[in-house]
Amino acid sequence: MKMLLSTTDVYRVDSEEEAKALIEEIKEEANENDYIVDSYSSTRKEKKKKGEVIAEGYQVKITRKYSDFWVMEEAE
């Protein structure tokens, strides 16, 4: 038997405000879709050329947890 326990998704957004909004959106979806947000993080990324920042963005990682590893044995 296979059971999906968790997934980790990585997103790119343009600003810190968008990163915070995305995390809150996923947390709200979790309440409606029967999973929990196990962890999340946002990291500012810069692209440099000759020491000068030419682009920036935020990487958002979100881990969704659908079930515990031992949940099937607990039900028995």
Summary of the structure (lengths in Angstrom):
residues: 76
radius of gyration: 16.9
end to end distance: 15.4
largest distance: 61.8
contacts: 165
relative contact order: 0.31
helix: 29%
strand: 47%
